[in-house]
Amino acid sequence: MAYYDLAVSAFTTLFVTVDPPGLAPLFLGVTHGMTRQQRRLVAVRGVLTAFCILGLFALCGAKILQTVGISMGAFRIAGGLMLFTIAFEMIFELRQQRRSRSADAAITKEHLHHIAVFPIAIPFIAGPGALSATVLIAGTMEGVAGKLQLIGVIAAVMALVVAALYMAQKVDKVLGVSGRLLLNRLLGVLLAALSIQFIIDGIRSAFGF
């Protein structure tokens, strides 16, 4: 049951942080002028790249922190604050504006053949928030079984991202402006609560409460 609860919490945190429905309109903007087949190729490559990056942080994130002398408690507090900032941006509709500016810059500066890596994989999917959340979750899912479970959770979220990108045009039309605003705010509130929990866990770990 404990593993089930951890998996649900991990999935919820990653899903909200990555925000597959919110990626749909941005994906359409970045891939403007591409054929349906080209869009699907970019989507698959971008998601596979993001999966590899998140998987690497899930397996080696803690070791990287140890190497630079950062405790898991300190990282949980910092990561929780970062996730809370993302939640704040989602609630007040600031995150989508920032992502849109990144997308516009990418169209003018990067060749279309490279957009699967930038900005699709980084920073849209595997952004700072998702990377921080992955390392934080990895700290709570210890052992080989826990790491395999986390990799499975990441794969499940990435599968939803692929589905959202494949159906980007339909999703954007179904949600509409009001639907996207409502979904963003609801997910933002949920992420805010999860980020506060990370901060509490970090304080307990750092001070031995």
N, C-alpha and C positions, 0 to 999 in steps of 0.2 A: 504493500500500500504506500510505503514511503517513497519507493521508486516511482510509483504512478503519480503521486503528488508532485515530486520533483520534475517529472517529465511534463506534466501539465503546466507547471509554473515556468519551466524553461521554454516550452512552446509558446505560451502566452507572451512572455517577455520578448522573445525573438520576433514573433509575428508582429507585435505592436511596434517594435523598433524598426524592423525592415519595412513594414507597411506596404504589402503587395498591392492593395487597391489604389493607394496613393501614387504608386509607380506608373500606373497605366497611362495617365495623361502626359506625364513627363517622357515616357518611352515613345509615345506618339510624336511628341515635339522633336525629340532627338533624331528619330528615324524618319522624319518628314521627307517625302520624295522617294522612299524605298518601296520596292515591291513587297508583296505579302511574304514571299519566300525569303527575301533578304532580311526582313524584320524577324522572322522566326529563327534564322541563322544567328543573327545578332543576339536575340533573346537567349538561345541555348548556350552560346559561347560566354555571354556575360554571366549567366547563372552558374555555369560550371566553374568559371574563374572565381566568382564570389564564394562558392561552396568550398573550393580548395583553400581560399584565404581564411574563411571562418573555421574550417576544419583544422588548419594549422594552429590557429590561436586556441582552439579547444584543447588540442593535445599538448602544445608547448607554451601556452601563454603564461602559466604559473612558473615554469622554469626561466622564462625570459625575465619575469618580475624578480625572481630570486637572484638572478645574475646581476641585476642593477641595484639590488638591495631594497626592494619595495615589498613590504609585507602585504599579505592578502587582505588584512583588515583595512590598511590604508587605501588599497586599490578599490575595495568595495565602497568605501566612503566617497572617493573621487569619482568612481564609476557611477555611483548612485546620484551624485550631484550632476554629472553630465547627462544622465538619463532624465533627471528631473528638468533640466534645461530644455531637452528635446520635447518633453511632455508639455512644458510651458509654451513652446513654440507651436506645438500642434493645437493646443487649446485656443490660442489666440491667432491662429492662421499665419504664423510667421515662417514655419518650416517649409511649406510649399512654395512660398515666394523665394526663399533662399535657394531651394533646389531648382526652381525655374531659371533663376539667374545663372546657376552653374550649367544648366542645359544649354542656354543661349550662348554662353561663352564657349562651350565645347563644340558647337556647330561651326563656329567661325575659326577656332584655333586647331582643332584636331581633325584629322582625316576620318571619313566615315568608316573606313576599314578598321579603325582602332577604337571605335566607340563601345565595342563590346567590353573592353577593359576599362576605358574611361570615356564617359562617366557612368556607364551601366553597372559594371561590377563594383568599381570604386569611383565616387563615394555613394552612389544611389542605393546599392544593395548592401555591400560590406563597408558601410561608413563607420566613423568613429564610435557612434552609439552602438551599432551592432557588434563591433569588435570588442568594445568594453563589456557589453552584456554577455558575450560569449565567454570571455575570461572569468567574469563574475560567476556565471552559471557553472563553469568548469570547476570552480573552487568548491561548489556544493555537491557535485556529482563525482565522487572520488572512485578510484579503482578502475580496472579494465572495463567492468560491466557499466559503470557510470559513464565513462568516456564513450563507449560504444552507443549507449543510450543517447548521449548528447549529439553524437554524429548523426544518429537516426532522426533526432528532432530537427537538426539543421537541414538534413535532406528533405524532411517533410515540409519545412518552411520554404525551401528552395523550389520544391515541386509546386507549391501554391504560387510562388513568384512567376514561374514559367507559365502556369495557367492564366495568371492575371495579365502577363505580357502578351500571350497568345490571343487573349480576348480583350485586349486593351481598348479597342474602339467600342466594342459592345459594352464593356464595363463603364467606360466614361459616359456613354449615352444613358445607360440605366441609372447610374448614380446622379448625374447632373450636378450642377453647382451646389444646390442645397444638400443633396445626398452626401457629396464629398465633405462639405463643411461639418455636417452632423457626425459622420463617421470619424473624421479627424478629431473632433472634440471628445467623442466617447472614448476612442482609443487613447487619447492624450490623458484623460482622467485616470484610466486604468494604468497607464505607464507611470503616472505620477505616484500612485499608491505603491506600485512595485518598486520604484526607485527609492522611496522612503524606507521600504523594508530592507533594501540593500544597505542603506546608510545605517539603519539600526543594527543590522547584523555586523557591519563593519566596526561600529563603535564597541559592540560586545566583544568582538574578536580582538580588537586593538587594546582594550582596557581590561579584558578578562572578566566582564560582567556575566 
